[in-house]
Structures are given as structure tokens and as C-alpha cells.
Amino acid sequence: MKPPQFDYEAPRSLDQVLDLLAEAQDGATILAGGQSLIPLLNMRFARPELVIDINRVEGLDTIAVSQAAVSLGSTVRLGMLVNDAGVRSVLPVLSRASSFVAHPQIRARTTVGGTLSHADPSAALPAVAVALGAMIHLRSRLGSRTVAAEDFFESVFTTSKEPDEIIVSVDFPLHTGLAFTYDEISRRQGDFPFAGLCLGVSLENGVVLEARAAAAGVSDVPQRLVGVEGALIGRPIAEVAEDAANAAAAEVNPPEDIHGSSDFRRGLLRSLVRGAIATLTEEQK
């Protein structure tokens, strides 16, 4: 397999990137980790006129932990999230979810901005971003804007990012008091999951005060599970696992493909909800 012909630029500043994007419009694509783009180029599913390599751009690979959020630059690698002590201490679900992605060699290249921009509905980090209410910061030569993760993903491999924009950073709120977990079910370790779930709850005397949930692999986008949240809030967590699992199955319409039917994926999501509730109950004892 060989990619189509394209021009290549490797700018060293964000302003240079924005200028190139503005000039090329929809004829350019961004190269960061390349774990999604390179196969698309080699199979000629992607045919950009210009590939802009942002790996030499300073300031896009920073991790900042504050009292409010974990802020990640767009070229932060998922392998960095797995191993970063600051992230693991304040928002371990980011590290856990990243550890499910492929294998160490892939995680060492895959970037935060890349996996969000690629918008694979089965991917772990987009589901975590929706569950946490992450804020995605975009830049173009015309200015800056911020989009909530829940509004960023529009369809399979489609986002609200404009052709002349680049993700510069993402803020993942800490949600003080909520404990989050992520789990998924796949054919084998490292594969994209049939279904994945990010669930967070806060408890007081065993009663759920707040809940946030999102699923991967069961919709065209990472889906916020408001029905699951409603089934949990205000009830003893020891009594709600089955109701929450049923709520999850009722509010999704999973795709059917060679790997399984919609009911198959609904069943997996039920199991993930039960397992996440059991995990969070044990962790908060």
C-alpha cells in the first residue's frame, strides 16, 4: 500500500500551523501521532493536498493539573497519561481509559487531539471526555473557541471542528466528590471495544448524590447516558444496579455489524453498568 502524493510541512510554531490551515482550507490534514492518519493514507481513504506535521510545535505537549481540571495539550501521548503521576493521583480514570488503547507502542504515539479529532465512536478517550464534560479548545487564524465534548462529536469520524481549526488543548474537569471508572469489552486486549463505559458517582451514606455516564461503541458518537444517571441519583447504590443496567440498554441503539447485533451490544453495556457500579461501590466503602 502506498499513500497518494501530498505536500508536507513541519512547522515549529502554532501561528505557522494556523497560517497553513487557513491557506489550504479543507485541502490540509494534521499529522500528530499518525496512528489513524497513516493507515488512511496508505489505503487512500484520505487524499489530502497537504499534511501538516505538528510534532515540532512547542507548547502542545503539556500536562497541567490544577484544582479544577487536568489540562492536556493536543500532542500529549496516551502513554504519557498512563504513566503520569499527577494525572493518576487526581483523575485516574484518564490513565485507566488510556491503558485500554491498543498496546504500549501505539499509546506512545497516539495523541489526545488526534483521538478526539478522529472521532471513532468506539474509542475510549472520547467517551471519557463526554462523561467528564471536557472542554475542547480550538484555534484558527480567525480566533479561538471552546466546545463542550458532548457537542464536539457529530457522527462517525465527524466533529464540529472546522477545516482551518486545530485542537490546542482539552480541559478534563475534576468533579470533586465524584469517583470515576472506565471499562470496556473487546475481542482481545488492545482492540477497539464492542462497548465501553465511563461512569462516575458521588455517595453519601450509600446514596448516590450525583452521577455522570457515557458509553463508547453503542452509537454514532460517544453517548451521554442520562437515563443511567437518572436511575442512580437519589437512590441507594446497593439497590440500583439492575435498574441502571436496564436504563442503559433502553437509551442506546447500537449498530449491527459482523461482530454482533444491537442486542449483543446492549447486553454488553448492561454488564458494564453492573460491573462499574460494583467497582465504585467497593472503592467508596
N, C-alpha and C positions, 0 to 999 in steps of 0.2 A: 504494500500500500504506500502511495506517495501523496503528499498534500498538493493542492493546486498552487500555482505561483502566486506569491504575495510580496509586498514590500514589508520591511522590518525596521522598526525603530526601537531604541533602548534609551529613552530619556532619563535624565538624572534628577529632574525636579517635577513637582506636581504641575506647575504652570506649563511646562513643556508638554506634559501629557494632555492637559486640557486644550492647549492650542492644537495639538494633533487631532484630538477627537472633534473639535469644532470644525476643523478644515475637512476632515474625512466624512463627518456625519455618520450615516449608517454603513459606510464602507469600511469601518475600522472595528477591530475587536481587541480586547485586553488579554494579554498573557501574564498570568501570575504564577500559580503552581503548574498549570498546564495539564492537570490530571483529567480534566473534561475536554479542554480545547484540543489537545494534541490528537486524541483518537478521532474527534470530529473532523479535524483537518485531514488526517490520513485516510479516512473513509469518504472524504469530500462531501460530507454533510454540511460543513461550514466552508464558505468560499469568500473570506474577507479580502479586500484590496490591500489592507494594511493591518499588520499585527504590531501592537504596542506593548513591549515588554516593560513592566513596571517594577521589576525586581531590584533595579538600581536606584529607585526613587527613595530619597531619605524621608523618614518620618512616618512611613506607612506600616511599619512592623512593630509598633509599640504596644505594650500592655500596661494599662494604668488601673489600679484598684483604689477606689475611694469609698467613702461611707455610703454612697448612693448607688454605685454601679461598678461593673467591670467594663472598661472601655478598651476595645480592641481595634488596632489598625487593620486595614483591609488585607495586608500581606502577612499578618500573623499566621503561622502554620498551625494546623490542628495538633501536630506533635508537640508544639510548644504549650498548648493548652493542657494536654495530657500531663505534662511534667511540671508546669509552673506552680511553685509552692503557694504564691499569693492567690492565684485563681482557685486552687484546690482548697484553700482554707476558708474562702468567703463564698464561693459559688461552685461547689464540687460537681454539680450537675453538668457544667460546661466541660470539665475534664472527663467525666464519665461518658457523656454522649460522644465526645471526640474519640474516645478509645474504641468505640464500636466501628469507626470508619476504616474499612479496608485493613491494611497492615502497616507496620511502622514505616516502611519505605514510602508508602503512599501518603501517610499522615505527615511525613517530613516535608512534603511538597505542597499538599493541599492547603489552600488559604481560606480564611474566613470570608473575605469578599468574593472569592471565586465560587465557593459552595453556595453562598446566598444568591449570587447573580445567576448561577446555573439553574437554580430553582427546581431541582429534581424533587418531586413530592415525596419520595421515599427517603430522602436524606435526613440525617439526624439533626444537624445544626439548625436548619430552617424550622423544624418543629419545636426545638428548644427556644428559638428566637420568638416564635409566636406565643408559646406558653408563658415566657417571661415578660412579654410585652417589650421586646427590644426595640430600640430606636436606631434607624439606619440613616447615616449622614452621607448625603450625596453632594458632589461638586461638579460644576461645569464652568465654562468661561463666563457664563452669564451670572453665576452666583451659586449660593448654597441652599439646600433644603433638607428637611428631615422627614422621614416617612416611617410610620409605625410598621413593624414587621407584618402585622395582620393585614395591612393594606398594600404591602410591597409585592406579595405574591399574587399573580393574577390568573395563571393557568399553568399547565405543564411546561416547564422550561421558559416561562414568560413572567416578567416582572414589570413594575411601573417605572423602572429606570429608563431614562431617555438615551438615545444613541450617543449623545455628546456628554453624558454624565459618567462619573466613576464613584463607586463606594469608597469613601476615605476612612470611615471608622464606624463602629457599631457599639452602642451602649446597651449592656445587659443589666437591668435593674436588679438590686439585691433582694428586694421584697423581705425586709426584716420581719422575722417571725415565721416565714414560710420555709418549709423544708421540701426540696425538690428531688425527684429521682427520674431516671430515664432508663428504659429497657426496650428491646426490640426482638423480633423473631425473624430469623432468616434461614435460608437453606444450610448455610455454613458460615463460620466466622469470617467476617470481612465483606460478605456480600451485602448488597442493598436489601433492606428488610422487606418482608411481606407486610409487616405492620410494625409501627413503633409508637411509643407513648412517653410523653413528658408530663408528669403530674406533680403538683406541689400543694401542700396543705399546711395550715396552722391549726393547732389544737389548744383547747383549754378544758381541763378536766375530761379529756377524751372526746369532747365535742368539736366538730370542725367549724372554725370561725371564718376561714377564707380558703378558697381553692382556685387553682388555675390549672388548665389541662389543654394539651394539644396533641394531635396524632399525626404520624407520618405513614404514607403508603396506602391510605384509605380514601383518598380524594385527589383531585387535580392539583390541590395546593396543600401545604401543611395546615390542618384544620383545627381551629379552636373548638374545644368540646364544652360548650356552655351547658349542655344537658347534664354532663357528668358533674360539672361544678355545682349546678343546682341540686343535684341528687345528694351531694355531700354536705353543703353548707347548712349549719344549724342542727346537724344530727350527730349522734354518737358514731364515731368512725368504726367501732366494732360491729355496728348493725347495718352498714350501708353498702358493703362490697357488692352484693348481688344487684341491688337497685342501680348502683353506679355503672356496673358492667352492662346491664340492660339498657341504660340510658345511652351509653357509648354506642352500642350496636344499633340503636334506633335512630341516631342522628347522623350516621355516615352512610354513604352509598359507594362502597369500594368498587374499583374497576375489576373486570373479569379479564383474565389473560391465560396464557398457557400454564402459569404457575398455580392458578386456583380461581375459584368462583368468588363472587361477592360474599356469599355466606361463609366461605372459608376464612376470608379476611375479617369478617365481623366476629367470628369465633375467636380468632387470634387476638383481636382487640379486647374482647371480653376477658380473656385470660390475662392480658397485660394489665388491665384495670385492677383485677383481683390481686395480681402479684404486686403492683405498685402500692396499693392500699395496705397490704400486709407488710411490705417493706417500710413504709412511712410510719405505720403503727408501731412497729418494733423499734425503729430509730428514735421515736419521740417518747418512749416509755421512761 
